[in-house]
C-alpha cells in the first residue's frame, strides 16, 4: 500500500461510514409508516388502502431514491481510492443530505398536499442530486456518461419542485422520472460495452 500524502484520505473508511448512514437512513424511512395500533379492529382492504396508500408511495419514492444514490456513491468511491480533504468534506455534506431524508420524507408522507412541504422535499431531493453530480465531477472532471447520468436526476428534481409549488399531488410523478438516469447509464454501457 502506498503512503498517503498529509492531505489525502483513504476513501475505504468513508465507504464504511456511508454504508452505515445509508442503511440507517433507509431503515428510518419506514418509521413514519402507520403502525398496527391505528386500527381498532381487524382492518379491511379499504381501511388498509386509506391508511397506507399515500404513505407507502412516499416511502417507496424515498427508499428508491436513497438506493439509487447509494449505488452511485458506491460506484464513485470504487473509482476513487484516495481523496483530498475537500472531497471528503463534500462527501460528508452528501451524507448529511442522506441523513436528513427520513425527516423530509416524514413531512412529505404526512402532508403531501401542502405545497410548502412538497417544495421543501423537492429542494432536498435537488440538493442530494446536485451534491451527487458535483462529486462525480470531482473525479471525472469532464462530460462523460457518468456526469450525464448524475445530472439527469437534478434536471428532473428541479422542475418537479416547481411543479410541487403549484400541484403538489403531481410532483411525485415528475420526480419518478429521475430514475431515467439509470436508463441512460444502462443504454450507454450496452452501446459501448462495459469496459468503455
CORZIKA-V442210 format. One record per backbone hydrogen bond with DSSP energy under -0.5 kcal/mol. NH is the residue of the N-H (numbers start at 1). CO is the residue of the C=O. E is the energy in kcal/mol with one decimal. If there is no record, write none. Layout:
NH	CO	E
NH	CO	E
This chain:
8	5	-2.2
9	83	-2.6
11	81	-2.5
12	81	-0.5
13	10	-0.7
14	10	-0.7
15	11	-2.4
16	12	-1.6
17	13	-2.0
18	14	-2.9
19	15	-2.4
20	16	-1.8
21	17	-2.6
22	18	-3.0
23	19	-2.3
24	20	-2.6
25	21	-2.8
26	22	-2.8
27	23	-1.7
28	24	-2.7
29	25	-1.0
30	27	-1.4
31	28	-1.4
32	29	-0.6
33	30	-1.5
38	35	-1.8
39	36	-1.7
48	44	-2.5
49	45	-2.4
50	46	-2.5
51	47	-2.2
52	48	-2.7
53	49	-2.0
56	52	-3.1
57	53	-1.4
58	54	-2.0
59	55	-2.4
60	56	-2.9
61	57	-2.5
62	58	-2.4
63	59	-2.8
64	60	-2.7
65	61	-2.4
66	62	-2.7
67	63	-2.5
68	64	-2.8
69	65	-2.4
70	66	-2.1
71	67	-2.2
72	68	-2.2
73	69	-2.6
74	70	-2.8
75	71	-2.6
76	72	-2.4
77	73	-2.7
78	74	-1.8
79	75	-1.0
79	76	-0.7
80	77	-0.9
83	9	-2.1
85	7	-0.8
88	84	-2.3
89	85	-2.5
90	86	-2.4
91	87	-2.4
92	88	-2.2
93	89	-2.2
94	90	-2.1
95	91	-2.5
96	92	-2.2
97	93	-1.9
98	94	-1.3
99	95	-2.4
100	96	-1.8
101	98	-1.3
102	99	-0.5
103	100	-0.7
104	100	-1.9
105	101	-2.7
106	102	-2.1
107	103	-2.1
108	104	-2.7
109	105	-3.2
110	106	-1.4
111	107	-2.2
114	111	-1.8
115	113	-0.5
118	114	-2.5
119	115	-2.6
120	116	-2.3
121	117	-2.6
122	118	-2.5
123	119	-2.9
124	120	-2.1
125	121	-2.5
126	122	-2.4
127	123	-2.3
128	124	-2.4
129	125	-2.4
130	126	-2.7
131	127	-2.6
132	128	-2.4
133	129	-2.5
134	130	-2.4
135	131	-2.5
136	132	-2.2
137	133	-2.4
138	134	-1.8
139	135	-1.1
139	136	-0.6
140	136	-2.6
141	137	-1.6
144	142	-1.7
147	144	-0.6
148	144	-2.0
149	145	-2.8
150	146	-2.0
151	147	-2.1
152	148	-1.5
153	149	-0.7
154	150	-0.6
155	151	-2.3
156	152	-0.9
156	153	-0.8
157	153	-3.5
158	154	-2.0
160	156	-2.2
161	157	-2.0
162	158	-1.7
163	159	-2.5
164	160	-2.0
165	161	-1.1
166	162	-0.7
166	163	-1.1
167	163	-3.7
170	167	-1.6
171	167	-1.3
172	168	-0.5
173	170	-1.1
174	170	-1.1
175	171	-2.8
176	172	-2.1
177	173	-0.5
177	174	-1.3
178	175	-1.8
179	176	-1.5
180	177	-2.5
181	178	-1.7
182	179	-1.1
183	179	-0.9
184	180	-2.4
185	181	-2.2
186	182	-2.6
187	183	-3.1
188	184	-2.5
189	185	-2.4
190	186	-2.7
191	187	-2.1
192	188	-2.4
193	189	-2.2
196	193	-1.4
